[in-house]
Amino acid sequence: MKRLRVASSLLFLSGFLLLYYAYYLASPIYLTFAIFNMGLGYGVGIENKTAIKVALIYAGVTFFFALLFLIAGNPMALIEVAISFFIIHDILSYIKAVVKEEEGEEKPKGETKD
């Protein structure tokens, strides 16, 4: 099973949504963030540790600001809140699984302290 498939797919989806905004509004800022999201999606897909850390921080910040927009009365921010939440959830479950695997490798079997 390929890990981080959900986070990678959602980062690409978020990038495509930002590409739509960049086309509709003719904004280079949205284009920059669209390319950034797709780059993070690729990095997370190949399980690059730096990309995973950056994606977790980026999704957390995006979740926070999208939640503020949702509270302020923008119902379209619900889509970005959900996308960011599922990205965060997938990355944190991946980190939990990796830590559990590393703890299992560190404990030598059959060795006792004297």
Wavefront OBJ file of the C-alpha trace (Angstrom):
o trace
v 0.000 0.000 0.000
v 1.370 3.373 -0.989
v 1.410 5.711 1.968
v 0.474 9.396 1.732
v -1.687 8.815 -1.343
v -4.517 10.953 0.092
v -2.257 13.880 1.029
v -0.513 13.830 -2.340
v -3.798 13.682 -4.244
v -5.334 16.477 -2.190
v -2.295 18.706 -2.673
v -2.601 18.213 -6.430
v -6.354 18.926 -6.211
v -5.679 22.109 -4.274
v -3.106 23.064 -6.903
v -5.647 22.554 -9.682
v -8.183 24.696 -7.828
v -5.580 27.417 -7.495
v -4.811 27.086 -11.218
v -8.478 27.742 -11.893
v -8.354 30.844 -9.679
v -5.159 31.977 -11.426
v -6.848 31.633 -14.821
v -10.146 33.210 -13.741
v -8.577 36.178 -11.935
v -5.403 36.423 -14.063
v -3.337 36.489 -10.884
v 0.311 35.436 -10.787
v 0.077 34.947 -7.002
v -2.458 32.131 -7.403
v -0.258 30.631 -10.113
v 2.721 30.658 -7.747
v 0.782 28.881 -5.022
v -0.640 26.403 -7.538
v 2.857 25.417 -8.627
v 3.947 25.276 -4.971
v 1.024 22.957 -4.092
v 1.762 20.661 -7.012
v 5.447 20.563 -6.106
v 4.553 19.663 -2.540
v 2.155 17.016 -3.850
v 4.962 15.442 -5.866
v 7.399 15.618 -2.935
v 4.892 14.091 -0.542
v 4.076 11.401 -3.101
v 7.690 10.237 -3.234
v 7.902 10.542 0.586
v 10.568 13.238 0.710
v 11.002 14.141 4.393
v 11.510 17.858 3.779
v 8.450 18.068 1.535
v 6.373 16.242 4.156
v 7.423 18.703 6.866
v 6.763 21.720 4.653
v 3.404 20.287 3.538
v 2.351 19.713 7.153
v 3.200 23.293 8.124
v 1.624 24.699 4.944
v -1.568 22.671 5.436
v -1.761 23.812 9.057
v -1.473 27.481 8.103
v -3.944 27.029 5.246
v -6.372 25.256 7.592
v -6.133 28.090 10.113
v -6.765 30.875 7.604
v -9.484 28.962 5.748
v -11.199 28.350 9.084
v -11.067 32.086 9.797
v -12.643 32.797 6.399
v -15.317 30.194 7.148
v -16.083 31.806 10.498
v -16.225 35.220 8.801
v -19.020 33.954 6.561
v -17.401 32.600 3.404
v -19.029 29.190 2.825
v -16.652 28.365 -0.073
v -13.812 28.195 2.450
v -15.317 24.935 3.678
v -13.726 23.145 0.711
v -10.246 24.367 1.634
v -10.838 23.589 5.320
v -11.770 20.005 4.451
v -8.844 19.562 2.058
v -6.349 20.926 4.589
v -7.827 18.835 7.404
v -7.491 15.600 5.444
v -3.933 16.487 4.380
v -2.973 17.084 8.012
v -4.689 13.879 9.118
v -2.944 11.765 6.469
v 0.504 13.204 7.188
v 0.133 12.796 10.958
v -0.995 9.171 10.575
v 2.015 8.582 8.286
v 4.359 10.064 10.895
v 2.787 7.875 13.582
v 3.301 4.749 11.449
v 6.923 5.661 10.654
v 7.719 6.284 14.318
v 6.152 2.949 15.253
v 8.267 1.174 12.591
v 11.456 2.869 13.783
v 10.764 1.926 17.414
v 10.300 -1.689 16.333
v 13.664 -1.678 14.536
v 15.558 -0.176 17.484
v 14.550 -2.867 19.981
v 16.847 -5.857 19.462
v 15.085 -9.176 20.068
v 16.521 -11.636 22.554
v 18.969 -9.171 24.132
v 18.781 -8.540 27.857
v 20.565 -6.065 30.108
v 22.947 -7.539 32.683
l 1 2 3 4 5 6 7 8 9 10 11 12 13 14 15 16 17 18 19 20 21 22 23 24 25 26 27 28 29 30 31 32 33 34 35 36 37 38 39 40 41 42 43 44 45 46 47 48 49 50 51 52 53 54 55 56 57 58 59 60 61 62 63 64 65 66 67 68 69 70 71 72 73 74 75 76 77 78 79 80 81 82 83 84 85 86 87 88 89 90 91 92 93 94 95 96 97 98 99 100 101 102 103 104 105 106 107 108 109 110 111 112 113 114
